[in-house]
Every structure is written in structure tokens, then in C-alpha cells.
Amino acid sequence: MGRVDFGGVVKDACLAAVPGIAVGDYAIVHVGFAIARLDEDAALATLRTLAQIGFRAAGRDAAGGCDDPRSGAAPA
């Protein structure tokens, strides 16, 4: 098990299906289970795409942090 940050909302997730995942890695989590690890470029590209289609995460617009969601930096 591990703690996963979803844009500021921290939840527990089962990491058993993603061996070798570490602090700072990006993962796809579905219903409390990490199902895949993503490299940073793929994760940030996915977050940008979600922001473009208007996806809202953690009660806020995902576009507010899609360049680096860990820092909360907004895209330029």
C-alpha cells in the first residue's frame, strides 16, 4: 500500500500490481489500485490532454497544474 497524491487529495492505493514503483513516480490508479507506472513525460502529456478536454480533478480545474502537478505550477 502507498499514499497517492491526486492533485492535492491524498488517498491510499494498493501498489502490488506495479512492482518497483517509488516516491515521485506517476501511476494510473483505478478504484484504489495502481495499475500502471508512467514516465514523467507521458504523465504530464496525459494531464495536459485531460486539461484540454475540461477534466476536473480534486475539485479544481486540472489545467491549473498540468505542467507539473507536484508544484502546482500553471502552464505558460
Protein Blocks (a to p, Z undefined) as FASTA:
>chain_A
ZZddehhiacdddfklmghiaehiacddeehiafbdcdfklmmmmmmmmmmnopaeehia
fklmmmommnopacZZ
